[in-house]
Amino acid sequence: MTSNQISLLELIELFAEYRNSIIINIKHLQEHYQRTGIKRVKGVRNQNGELLQPWLRTENIDNAEYVGMGEFEFNRNTATINMLVKRKVKLAKVEDQTPILEVAGLLVNDLDTFNNYTIVSDGKINVKSLQVKISSKKAFESLKQKGVLDAEEFDFRAEYTIRLDNLPLVPFHRHYSNINGLFNQLAEIKVLSSIISAHLKGESDVFVPAQLDELKNHYVSNNVYINFPTTNEYTDITEALANNVLDSRVSYKIDIGSKDILNLSKLYSANKFLNKMYRVYNQETGEIFAKPSFHVAFNENLVFRQKLLSSRIKLTKVDEFMKRIFDDFLGLENNGIVRDILAKVDAENLAQLLQDKQTGKQISKEEMVAALTMANTKLEQYADKIYRDKISPLVFYIGSTGLLPNEMSTKAMTAEELAAHYPNLQFSKNEKQGTFFVVDDSIISVYTKTEYYSKKIAVSVEE
């Protein structure tokens, strides 16, 4: 790599900066695209394995050769970059192509659908080049200066080929952020967000229940996006592999964790932890809910209590971590952790409502749903920023180079060696074969997992 050669990572940053001035030849991209995951088809399968297709379909409003530059997203634990392309579509009946113009009081003749194109897959270039047009001379000059355009003069009519497969993936001179404390922040956000999401299942701060039913029947989400049910194109993976419909590859996963919890996947879902650690009953009738979920939490007569656990049950560090947040949220303890998390993401309104509710003040369901929805959005945005700015660039560097950045140089350890130092850690089957690095108060895990993908070269926009 020469000192002045741009890396793919830096090129994507330029694409993001000038995305409103660049359009992509989508037909060229589709014709040369290799799928990196399993193809899914629209519909659900019945008990006999037969595919039941939706009664509606989407149709592109345009059949354009060019689309706007997509948004780039980094995978959170692999060296993978996706480009999310947005297209305008309309809904129509499969049976007779009758267009659907209105659903639940909303116009749906101009909906957005999104398609992911994997630019880099597990540290390997998946899209060799992009054919683009550029409308801004400033964008043209910036790309030309970096050596990715083979043209002398700006021409907004011209189509340029930008090669990606001849660029180094990462800049080796870049400094990567200290990750101390980030895992605990992300874990707290994940636990609280899981609790809130469990409350909000089937709820909306915008639509009434009848509208939600109608949207769902028309495959439209609460956010007014197309949301068709999908399933794998095959019914038997062994048969699909034998028939060369599927192939497999080794994917390297990179996770961060603490010296007590190896990674975020060790955390339970909110409803699972509620069932494990708490009992819920109706304070008027005394009825105990056999399998409670947070969706019933809007019932004013519900009471939450900690379960009396057998002395044979030993609480793990995951249990202890989650229990502190749950106890505070449910009003069983007042340790302040929920308020602290919400204050960090500027969602104090929910913290105040929770406090008011615990002191006996009547809070309307509508007000609580609105506060929960807003808080969840802010929690997700806060976590996304941590990943975007600090975690994902590091994961991409490690996954694409096989190295830790120089500033994080430390001895590699096996699962056995790591467990000897930190006995609270729990390992999955794949993780037991991994390599681990202790960086200050954090642990970076690198392990392999088999991934499957559909063997098909071309892909249509509607897939």
C-alpha positions as CSV (number, residue, x, y, z in Angstrom):
1,M,0.0,0.0,0.0
2,T,1.5,3.3,-1.0
3,S,1.2,6.2,1.3
4,N,-1.2,8.2,-0.9
5,Q,-3.4,5.3,-2.0
6,I,-6.9,5.5,-0.6
7,S,-8.4,2.5,1.2
8,L,-11.8,1.1,0.6
9,L,-12.9,2.3,4.0
10,E,-11.9,5.9,3.2
11,L,-13.5,5.7,-0.2
12,I,-16.8,4.6,1.4
13,E,-16.5,7.6,3.7
14,L,-16.2,9.8,0.6
15,F,-19.2,8.1,-0.9
16,A,-21.2,8.8,2.3
17,E,-20.1,12.5,2.1
18,Y,-21.1,12.9,-1.5
19,R,-24.0,10.4,-1.6
20,N,-26.5,13.0,-2.8
21,S,-24.3,13.8,-5.9
22,I,-23.7,10.2,-7.0
23,I,-26.1,7.8,-8.7
24,I,-25.4,4.1,-9.3
25,N,-26.1,1.9,-12.4
26,I,-28.3,-0.6,-10.5
27,K,-28.7,-2.9,-13.5
28,H,-24.9,-3.3,-13.8
29,L,-24.7,-4.0,-10.0
30,Q,-27.5,-6.6,-10.2
31,E,-26.0,-8.4,-13.2
32,H,-22.6,-8.8,-11.5
33,Y,-23.7,-9.3,-7.9
34,Q,-22.9,-12.5,-5.9
35,R,-25.3,-13.2,-3.1
36,T,-23.5,-13.7,0.3
37,G,-26.5,-15.0,2.3
38,I,-29.3,-17.5,1.9
39,K,-32.0,-16.4,-0.6
40,R,-35.3,-15.9,1.0
41,V,-38.6,-16.0,-0.8
42,K,-41.8,-14.2,0.1
43,G,-44.4,-16.2,2.0
44,V,-44.7,-18.7,4.8
45,R,-44.7,-22.5,4.7
46,N,-47.5,-24.7,6.0
47,Q,-47.0,-27.9,8.0
48,N,-46.5,-29.8,4.7
49,G,-43.7,-27.5,3.7
50,E,-45.8,-25.8,0.9
51,L,-45.1,-22.2,0.3
52,L,-48.1,-19.9,0.9
53,Q,-47.4,-16.7,-1.0
54,P,-48.6,-13.2,0.0
55,W,-51.8,-11.9,-1.6
56,L,-50.0,-8.7,-2.5
57,R,-46.8,-7.9,-4.3
58,T,-44.7,-4.9,-4.9
59,E,-44.0,-3.2,-8.2
60,N,-41.3,-0.7,-8.9
61,I,-42.7,2.7,-9.6
62,D,-39.8,3.2,-12.0
63,N,-37.7,0.9,-14.0
64,A,-34.7,3.2,-13.8
65,E,-31.2,2.2,-14.8
66,Y,-29.8,4.5,-12.0
67,V,-30.6,4.8,-8.3
68,G,-29.3,7.0,-5.6
69,M,-26.2,6.1,-3.8
70,G,-27.2,3.8,-0.9
71,E,-26.3,4.2,2.7
72,F,-23.4,2.1,4.0
73,E,-23.7,0.0,7.1
74,F,-21.0,-2.0,8.9
75,N,-21.8,-5.4,10.4
76,R,-21.4,-5.3,14.1
77,N,-19.2,-8.4,14.5
78,T,-17.8,-9.3,11.0
79,A,-15.7,-7.4,8.5
80,T,-18.7,-6.9,6.3
81,I,-20.0,-3.7,4.7
82,N,-23.5,-3.5,3.1
83,M,-25.0,-0.8,0.9
84,L,-28.6,-0.2,1.6
85,V,-30.4,1.0,-1.6
86,K,-33.9,2.5,-1.4
87,R,-36.5,2.2,-4.2
88,K,-40.0,3.5,-4.6
89,V,-42.7,0.8,-5.0
90,K,-46.4,0.4,-5.0
91,L,-48.6,-2.4,-3.7
92,A,-50.8,-4.5,-6.0
93,K,-52.9,-7.6,-5.7
94,V,-51.2,-10.7,-7.0
95,E,-54.5,-12.1,-8.4
96,D,-55.4,-9.3,-10.9
97,Q,-52.6,-6.6,-10.4
98,T,-55.2,-4.2,-8.9
99,P,-53.2,-1.4,-7.2
100,I,-53.6,-0.8,-3.5
101,L,-53.7,3.0,-3.0
102,E,-54.9,3.4,0.6
103,V,-54.4,1.3,3.8
104,A,-55.5,2.3,7.3
105,G,-56.2,5.9,6.2
106,L,-52.7,6.2,4.6
107,L,-51.7,6.6,1.0
108,V,-49.5,3.7,0.0
109,N,-48.9,4.4,-3.6
110,D,-45.4,5.7,-2.9
111,L,-43.7,3.3,-0.4
112,D,-40.0,2.7,0.2
113,T,-38.4,-0.7,-0.1
114,F,-34.8,-1.5,0.8
115,N,-32.3,-3.9,-0.7
116,N,-28.9,-4.7,0.8
117,Y,-25.9,-5.2,-1.4
118,T,-22.9,-6.6,0.3
119,I,-19.8,-4.7,-0.8
120,V,-17.3,-6.5,1.5
121,S,-18.1,-9.9,3.0
122,D,-15.9,-11.2,5.8
123,G,-12.9,-9.2,4.8
124,K,-13.2,-10.0,1.0
125,I,-14.4,-7.7,-1.8
126,N,-17.8,-8.9,-3.0
127,V,-18.5,-6.0,-5.5
128,K,-15.6,-5.5,-7.8
129,S,-16.7,-2.2,-9.2
130,L,-19.5,0.4,-9.3
131,Q,-20.6,2.2,-12.4
132,V,-21.7,5.7,-11.4
133,K,-22.7,9.2,-12.7
134,I,-21.6,12.2,-10.7
135,S,-23.5,15.5,-10.6
136,S,-21.1,17.6,-8.5
137,K,-17.8,18.8,-9.7
138,K,-16.6,19.0,-6.2
139,A,-17.4,15.3,-5.7
140,F,-15.7,14.5,-9.0
141,E,-12.5,16.4,-8.0
142,S,-12.4,14.7,-4.6
143,L,-12.7,11.2,-6.1
144,K,-10.2,12.1,-8.9
145,Q,-7.7,13.4,-6.3
146,K,-7.8,10.0,-4.5
147,G,-7.0,8.2,-7.8
148,V,-10.2,6.3,-8.2
149,L,-11.5,8.1,-11.4
150,D,-9.7,7.6,-14.7
151,A,-10.9,10.8,-16.3
152,E,-9.4,14.3,-16.7
153,E,-12.5,16.6,-17.1
154,F,-15.7,16.6,-15.2
155,D,-18.7,15.4,-17.3
156,F,-22.0,15.0,-15.6
157,R,-23.3,13.0,-18.6
158,A,-20.4,10.4,-18.4
159,E,-20.6,7.1,-16.6
160,Y,-17.5,6.3,-14.6
161,T,-16.3,2.9,-13.4
162,I,-14.9,3.0,-9.9
163,R,-13.0,-0.2,-9.1
164,L,-13.1,-1.4,-5.6
165,D,-11.1,-4.7,-5.9
166,N,-7.7,-3.0,-6.4
167,L,-7.9,-1.0,-3.1
168,P,-6.6,-2.0,0.4
169,L,-9.5,-2.5,2.7
170,V,-8.3,-0.4,5.6
171,P,-5.9,2.5,6.2
172,F,-3.0,1.2,8.4
173,H,-2.2,4.6,9.7
174,R,-5.5,5.2,11.4
175,H,-5.8,5.2,15.2
176,Y,-8.6,3.1,16.7
177,S,-10.5,4.2,19.7
178,N,-10.1,2.9,23.2
179,I,-13.0,0.5,23.9
180,N,-12.8,0.6,27.7
181,G,-16.3,0.7,29.3
182,L,-18.1,0.4,26.0
183,F,-19.4,-3.1,26.5
184,N,-21.1,-2.2,29.8
185,Q,-22.8,0.7,28.1
186,L,-24.0,-1.4,25.2
187,A,-25.1,-4.2,27.6
188,E,-27.1,-1.8,29.7
189,I,-28.8,-0.3,26.6
190,K,-29.5,-3.8,25.2
191,V,-31.2,-4.9,28.5
192,L,-33.3,-1.8,28.9
193,S,-34.2,-1.7,25.2
194,S,-35.3,-5.3,25.4
195,I,-37.6,-4.5,28.3
196,I,-39.1,-1.6,26.4
197,S,-39.5,-3.5,23.1
198,A,-41.3,-6.3,25.0
199,H,-43.7,-3.7,26.4
200,L,-44.3,-2.2,22.9
201,K,-45.0,-5.5,21.0
202,G,-48.2,-4.8,19.1
203,E,-48.4,-1.2,20.4
204,S,-48.1,2.1,18.6
205,D,-47.9,5.7,19.6
206,V,-49.4,6.6,16.2
207,F,-52.0,4.1,15.2
208,V,-55.0,2.5,16.9
209,P,-55.3,-1.3,17.1
210,A,-57.6,-1.6,14.1
211,Q,-55.2,0.4,12.0
212,L,-52.3,-1.8,13.1
213,D,-54.3,-4.9,12.0
214,E,-55.0,-3.4,8.6
215,L,-51.4,-2.4,8.1
216,K,-50.3,-5.9,9.1
217,N,-52.8,-7.5,6.7
218,H,-51.3,-5.5,3.9
219,Y,-47.7,-6.3,4.9
220,V,-46.9,-2.8,6.0
221,S,-45.0,-2.2,9.3
222,N,-45.8,0.4,12.0
223,N,-43.1,2.6,10.4
224,V,-45.0,2.3,7.0
225,Y,-42.3,0.1,5.4
226,I,-43.0,-2.9,3.3
227,N,-42.7,-6.0,5.5
228,F,-43.5,-9.2,3.7
229,P,-43.0,-12.5,5.6
230,T,-40.1,-14.5,4.1
231,T,-38.7,-18.0,4.4
232,N,-35.8,-19.9,3.0
233,E,-36.1,-21.0,-0.6
234,Y,-35.3,-24.6,0.4
235,T,-37.0,-26.9,2.9
236,D,-34.0,-29.2,3.7
237,I,-30.5,-27.7,4.2
238,T,-28.8,-31.1,3.7
239,E,-30.6,-31.6,0.4
240,A,-29.9,-28.0,-0.7
241,L,-26.1,-28.5,0.0
242,A,-26.1,-31.8,-1.9
243,N,-27.9,-30.3,-4.9
244,N,-25.5,-27.4,-5.0
245,V,-28.2,-24.9,-4.3
246,L,-26.3,-23.7,-1.2
247,D,-22.6,-23.5,-0.4
248,S,-20.8,-22.7,2.8
249,R,-17.9,-20.5,3.9
250,V,-16.1,-19.8,7.2
251,S,-17.0,-16.5,8.7
252,Y,-14.8,-14.8,11.4
253,K,-16.8,-13.3,14.2
254,I,-15.3,-10.5,16.3
255,D,-17.0,-9.6,19.6
256,I,-16.2,-7.4,22.6
257,G,-17.1,-8.2,26.1
258,S,-16.0,-7.8,29.7
259,K,-14.1,-10.0,32.1
260,D,-17.5,-11.2,33.5
261,I,-19.6,-11.4,30.3
262,L,-18.0,-12.5,27.1
263,N,-20.4,-10.8,24.6
264,L,-23.9,-9.4,24.3
265,S,-25.3,-12.7,23.1
266,K,-25.1,-14.0,26.6
267,L,-27.9,-11.6,27.7
268,Y,-31.4,-13.0,27.9
269,S,-34.4,-11.6,26.2
270,A,-36.5,-9.5,28.5
271,N,-39.5,-11.9,28.7
272,K,-37.2,-14.9,29.2
273,F,-35.5,-13.2,32.1
274,L,-38.8,-12.1,33.5
275,N,-40.0,-15.7,33.6
276,K,-36.7,-16.9,35.1
277,M,-36.4,-14.4,38.0
278,Y,-39.8,-12.9,38.7
279,R,-43.4,-13.8,39.3
280,V,-46.3,-11.7,38.2
281,Y,-49.8,-11.7,39.6
282,N,-53.1,-9.8,39.7
283,Q,-53.2,-8.0,43.0
284,E,-57.0,-8.0,43.1
285,T,-57.7,-11.7,42.2
286,G,-54.4,-13.2,43.3
287,E,-54.1,-14.9,39.9
288,I,-50.4,-15.8,39.1
289,F,-49.4,-15.6,35.4
290,A,-47.9,-18.9,34.5
291,K,-45.8,-17.5,31.7
292,P,-45.9,-13.7,32.0
293,S,-44.6,-11.2,29.4
294,F,-44.1,-7.5,29.5
295,H,-46.9,-7.0,27.1
296,V,-49.4,-7.4,30.0
297,A,-47.5,-4.8,32.0
298,F,-50.1,-2.1,31.1
299,N,-52.6,-3.9,33.2
300,E,-53.0,-1.6,36.2
301,N,-53.6,-4.5,38.6
302,L,-50.3,-6.3,38.0
303,V,-47.7,-6.7,40.7
304,F,-44.2,-7.9,40.1
305,R,-42.2,-9.8,42.7
306,Q,-38.8,-11.5,42.8
307,K,-39.0,-15.3,42.7
308,L,-37.7,-17.3,45.7
309,L,-34.9,-19.2,44.0
310,S,-33.7,-22.6,45.2
311,S,-30.4,-22.6,47.0
312,R,-29.2,-24.9,44.3
313,I,-29.6,-22.2,41.7
314,K,-26.5,-20.1,41.4
315,L,-26.8,-16.7,39.9
316,T,-24.4,-16.0,37.1
317,K,-22.7,-12.6,36.3
318,V,-25.3,-12.2,33.5
319,D,-28.1,-12.7,36.0
320,E,-26.6,-10.2,38.4
321,F,-26.1,-7.7,35.6
322,M,-29.6,-7.9,34.3
323,K,-31.3,-8.2,37.7
324,R,-30.1,-4.8,38.8
325,I,-31.7,-3.2,35.8
326,F,-34.9,-5.2,36.1
327,D,-35.3,-4.5,39.8
328,D,-35.0,-0.8,39.2
329,F,-37.3,-0.7,36.3
330,L,-40.0,-2.7,38.1
331,G,-39.7,-0.6,41.2
332,L,-38.5,-3.4,43.4
333,E,-35.3,-1.5,44.2
334,N,-34.3,2.1,43.8
335,N,-30.7,1.9,42.6
336,G,-31.0,4.6,39.9
337,I,-29.5,2.6,37.1
338,V,-32.5,3.0,34.7
339,R,-32.6,6.8,35.3
340,D,-28.8,7.0,34.6
341,I,-29.2,5.0,31.3
342,L,-32.1,7.1,30.2
343,A,-30.4,10.4,31.1
344,K,-27.3,9.4,29.0
345,V,-29.5,9.1,25.9
346,D,-31.7,12.2,26.8
347,A,-34.8,10.2,27.6
348,E,-35.5,11.6,31.1
349,N,-39.3,11.8,30.3
350,L,-39.6,8.0,30.6
351,A,-37.6,8.0,33.8
352,Q,-40.0,10.5,35.3
353,L,-43.1,8.6,34.2
354,L,-41.7,5.4,35.7
355,Q,-41.0,7.2,39.0
356,D,-44.5,8.7,39.0
357,K,-46.0,5.3,38.3
358,Q,-44.1,3.7,41.2
359,T,-45.4,6.4,43.6
360,G,-49.0,5.5,42.7
361,K,-49.7,8.2,40.1
362,Q,-52.0,7.1,37.3
363,I,-50.3,7.2,33.9
364,S,-52.4,6.7,30.8
365,K,-51.4,3.9,28.5
366,E,-51.1,6.3,25.6
367,E,-48.6,8.6,27.4
368,M,-46.5,5.6,28.5
369,V,-46.4,4.0,25.0
370,A,-45.3,7.4,23.6
371,A,-42.5,7.7,26.2
372,L,-41.4,4.1,25.8
373,T,-41.3,4.5,22.0
374,M,-39.3,7.7,22.1
375,A,-36.9,6.3,24.7
376,N,-36.3,3.1,22.6
377,T,-35.5,5.2,19.5
378,K,-32.9,7.2,21.5
379,L,-31.4,4.1,23.0
380,E,-31.0,2.5,19.6
381,Q,-29.5,5.7,18.2
382,Y,-27.0,5.9,21.0
383,A,-25.9,2.3,20.6
384,D,-25.7,2.8,16.8
385,K,-23.3,5.7,17.3
386,I,-21.1,3.7,19.6
387,Y,-20.9,1.0,17.0
388,R,-20.5,3.4,14.1
389,D,-17.7,5.5,15.7
390,K,-15.8,3.0,17.8
391,I,-16.7,-0.7,17.5
392,S,-17.4,-1.4,13.9
393,P,-14.2,0.2,12.5
394,L,-12.2,-1.9,14.9
395,V,-14.1,-5.0,14.1
396,F,-13.6,-4.3,10.4
397,Y,-9.9,-3.8,10.9
398,I,-9.4,-7.0,12.8
399,G,-11.6,-9.1,10.5
400,S,-10.0,-7.8,7.3
401,T,-6.3,-7.9,8.4
402,G,-6.3,-10.7,11.0
403,L,-4.4,-8.4,13.3
404,L,-5.1,-6.2,16.3
405,P,-4.2,-2.5,15.9
406,N,-0.7,-1.7,17.1
407,E,-2.0,0.3,20.0
408,M,-3.9,-2.8,21.3
409,S,-1.0,-5.2,21.0
410,T,-1.5,-8.0,23.6
411,K,-1.0,-11.7,23.9
412,A,-3.5,-14.1,22.3
413,M,-5.2,-16.6,24.6
414,T,-7.2,-19.8,24.1
415,A,-10.7,-20.2,25.7
416,E,-9.1,-22.5,28.4
417,E,-6.4,-19.9,29.2
418,L,-9.0,-17.1,29.4
419,A,-11.4,-19.2,31.6
420,A,-8.5,-19.9,34.0
421,H,-8.1,-16.1,34.5
422,Y,-11.8,-15.2,34.4
423,P,-13.9,-18.2,35.6
424,N,-17.2,-16.3,35.3
425,L,-17.1,-16.3,31.5
426,Q,-19.4,-18.7,29.6
427,F,-18.4,-20.0,26.1
428,S,-20.5,-21.4,23.3
429,K,-19.3,-24.3,21.2
430,N,-17.8,-22.0,18.5
431,E,-16.3,-19.7,21.1
432,K,-14.4,-22.5,22.8
433,Q,-12.4,-22.8,19.6
434,G,-11.7,-19.0,19.4
435,T,-8.8,-16.7,20.2
436,F,-9.1,-14.0,22.8
437,F,-7.3,-10.8,23.6
438,V,-7.6,-8.9,27.0
439,V,-7.4,-5.2,26.3
440,D,-7.5,-3.3,29.6
441,D,-10.9,-4.0,31.0
442,S,-12.3,-5.5,27.8
443,I,-12.0,-8.8,26.0
444,I,-11.9,-9.1,22.2
445,S,-13.1,-12.5,20.9
446,V,-12.3,-13.9,17.5
447,Y,-13.9,-17.2,16.5
448,T,-15.2,-18.9,13.4
449,K,-18.7,-19.9,12.4
450,T,-20.0,-21.7,9.3
451,E,-22.3,-19.5,7.1
452,Y,-24.4,-20.7,4.2
453,Y,-25.2,-18.7,1.0
454,S,-27.3,-19.3,-2.1
455,K,-25.3,-20.0,-5.2
456,K,-26.8,-17.5,-7.6
457,I,-25.0,-14.8,-9.6
458,A,-27.7,-12.4,-10.4
459,V,-30.3,-10.9,-8.1
460,S,-33.4,-8.9,-8.9
461,V,-34.3,-5.8,-7.0
462,E,-37.5,-7.4,-5.7
463,E,-35.8,-10.4,-4.1
